[in-house]
Amino acid sequence: MKTCSMLLGTMVILGVIGISLSAIQRPDYDDTPNPEFLNPSWMASVPDDQPLSEITMPGTHNTMAVYGGVYAECQTWSLASQLRAGVRFLDIRLRHVNGNLSLHHGVSYQRGHFGHVLEGVTDFLQEYPSETVLMRVREEFSETGDIYGAVVDYIHRYAHWDMLWHSRLVPTMAEARGKIIILQNFNGPDLGMRYASMDIADDWQVPTLSDAEKKWQSVFNHLEAAPTGNMGQIFLTFSSGAGLLAHPRAVALRVHPQLYEYLSAKTDRNQRLGIICMDFPAAPLIQMIIDFQLREVRNKIPSFDSVPSKVSLKYVQFLG
């Protein structure tokens, strides 16, 4: 029992102060500071009449969780880098204290507040009006159950009210361009769509790394169901997971190679896979997800213009 207690104590300490890990950049996984390449305006090629529920897009789990050690960190790229790399679904967690909304992942404060997210997304959409950003918003590490008023206040202070999609209905691409779509995971009047309206697979609990295969099976099953599922409903698949003996990096390092291989093996990319939400995604994996789009006629996979990032990094050997 003493040895077990010491082990758990050590894990908690490591989770708080972090572990020195070498950064990895490979086609399926990237925990370096910058994406290998950027793709900021890929939605410009999506037809105007396409409903968002028929669009395949990459997302990030715990989008702003870049601090706090290996048990808290889920990303290494800034919000701006994620958006410019092609990410279009954000997972935003907010601690509510006296009307203030700070960014949190559990107990771990992420050195910012909701206004920073709204400003970053607004700046991005003003620069790239062909795009849209879906934003799940939920309360984290507080239990007020009443963040609606604070969220509205922050939107008025840090964004533009008319940039929001004010409907529970799924918009077309034309209706969504230049807009923030709040996926409301909290009580109150409608600010946008309801998070629970989506078909969601989020089996996030991965107690040990031996459970990573079970996690992948959940991802696989949901992705297999997406092309023939309800086309009026957005499908959302989380590839992320964690547990006491499996931190987010370790899970991503085991699940992402299977996700990459699964997507690579599909010869037909004329299909809807929905939102694939990830920890530590890589630019090539993001691009591969973007390449899956539902179109009646598709002679070839389009070649999206890639914008070099400020830091040019080459692939390391793909370990998958």
Number of C-alpha atoms within 10 A of each C-alpha: 6 6 8 9 10 11 12 13 12 12 16 15 13 16 19 17 13 17 12 9 8 8 10 19 24 22 24 25 28 27 21 18 15 22 26 24 23 24 23 26 22 22 21 15 11 18 12 16 11 16 20 24 22 25 24 23 27 26 28 27 24 23 30 27 27 21 21 20 20 22 26 25 24 30 26 23 22 17 21 15 19 27 26 21 29 24 29 22 26 26 18 23 27 25 25 22 14 9 15 17 21 20 28 27 24 15 13 19 20 20 13 14 19 22 21 17 21 20 16 17 24 21 14 20 22 13 13 18 17 21 26 26 23 22 25 22 20 18 21 19 17 13 11 12 12 14 24 16 12 17 20 12 15 19 18 14 13 16 21 15 15 10 18 18 24 17 14 17 13 19 19 17 23 18 16 23 21 23 24 25 25 23 25 22 17 17 12 12 9 15 19 20 23 19 20 10 15 15 17 15 17 17 17 15 15 22 15 15 18 13 16 23 15 14 24 22 13 19 23 16 12 22 24 12 13 23 17 11 16 13 16 13 18 25 27 27 26 23 25 29 27 25 16 15 14 21 22 22 23 17 25 26 19 18 25 24 19 19 20 19 12 12 18 13 9 10 7 11 20 19 18 24 29 27 27 25 25 28 28 27 30 25 25 20 22 25 22 18 23 22 20 21 21 18 15 8 7 12 7 8 12 9 8 14 12 15 14 13 16 11 11 10 14 9 11 10 10 12 11 15
